[in-house]
Amino acid sequence: MLLCAVIVYSSGTLADYSCKKTSSSFLWEVCYDANSQKMRLNLSNNYYNYCHVPEVVVNNLLSASSKGSYFNSHIRGRYDC
């Protein structure tokens, strides 16, 4: 039996997101839609969605010297959809 999953973003398509690649070995890309406060992260080639993320958190993540440490301390488990 073949099972399929389709992910639908209630705020629209990924085109609504502003995406930035990073130089981190853990966090490869950060995509954010400020209107819906939704964030999509590419963590080592696995994609994760987060909801109700304030823009300041995204900016702090992007400017953190250790994105993995910032993610673990300030995002993981706090903004799950």
N, C-alpha and C positions, 0 to 999 in steps of 0.2 A: 504494500500500500504506500502511495506517495502522498506526503502531506506538504502543504504549502502555507506560507504565512505572508500576508500583505500588511505592511506598516503604512498607516495613514496618519499624516500630521494634521491635526485639527486646525492648525494655523495656516495651512496651505502646503506648498511644496518646499523642498530644500532650497529652491531659488529665492525664497523669502529670507534666507539666512545669509549672514555675512560670515565667510569662512576665512580662517587664518591658519596656515601651516606653522608648525613650531620646529625648533631644532632639538627638542626633547626626545630622548630614546623611548620614553614611556607615552607621552602625549603627542601624537603626530599632528592632530588638527583640531581646532576649536571652531564650531559654527554656532552662531547666535542670532536669534530673531528678537530684537529689542521690543517690538510691538507685543509679542506674546510671552516674552521672557522665557523662551525655550532655548535650550542649549543642546547641541549634539557634539559628543566628543569621540574622536578616533583614538582609542587607547590600544596601542600595539596592534593595529589593524582589526580591532573589534569596535563596533559602534554602540554608543550608549546615549540615551536621551534623558534629559533632566528638565524639570518644569519649575516655574516660579523662581527663576534665578535672577537676582538683581544684577544690573549691568556692572556695578562696582565689583562684584565677585568675578565676573568674566574678565574685567580689566586687571584685577589683582592676579588672577590665574595666568594671564598672558605675560604679565611682567615679573612673575615669581622667578627667582633664580633656580629653584627646584620645583618644577611643575608637579611632579609626582607627590612631593611632600605637601604642597599646597592643596592638591586634589584630596589627598587622604585626610588632611586636617580640616578642610573647610567645605568640601563638596560631597564626598562619599557619604551616602545614607541621609543626606539632608534635603536633596532636591529631586528625589525619585518621583516619576510621574505616576 
